[in-house]
Amino acid sequence: MEKKEVTVDYTDGMAFNGKVAQFDIHMDAKPEVGGLDKGPTPKPLLLVSLGGCTGMDVVSLLKKMRQEYDSYKMKISGEQTDEHPKHYHKIHVEYIFEGESLDEGKVKKAVDLSQEKYCGVSYMLKQAAELTYSITINGSTI
């Protein structure tokens, strides 16, 4: 089994610096809770991690399927509980593609494989939240 390790150092106020290999991620809180709003708060970074994980899967799978696109992005939303510990109990990923030669079936297969087989972040988050997804190609949801 591969082991990963990151470090998170307190800087000041409510700010922390996360170190992943040679990369820095600065986090802070909103002013109303003592921060200076100089970086994202931690929970939305979970959504960013989800997007990165599934996004990389989909890019790799579509390349193998010889599918070319003009643009690809994801919009990821998370709904938090009102009570503490506040956490995401619903997460939705919208995969958005633009490209004239895209095969809807292949795009759907790539996204399904990522969500159901390959993306470890999706797998982990599904243990704690309802995770749904949709696919939009050239402005139409499939």
Secondary structure, 3 states (H helix, E strand, C coil): CCCCCCEEEEEECCEEEEEECCEEEEECCCHHHCCCCCCCCHHHHHHHHHHHHHHHHHHHHHHHCCCCCCEEEEEEEEEECCCCCCCEEEEEEEEEEECCCCCHHHHHHHHHHHHHHHCHHHHHHHCCCEEEEEEEECCEEC
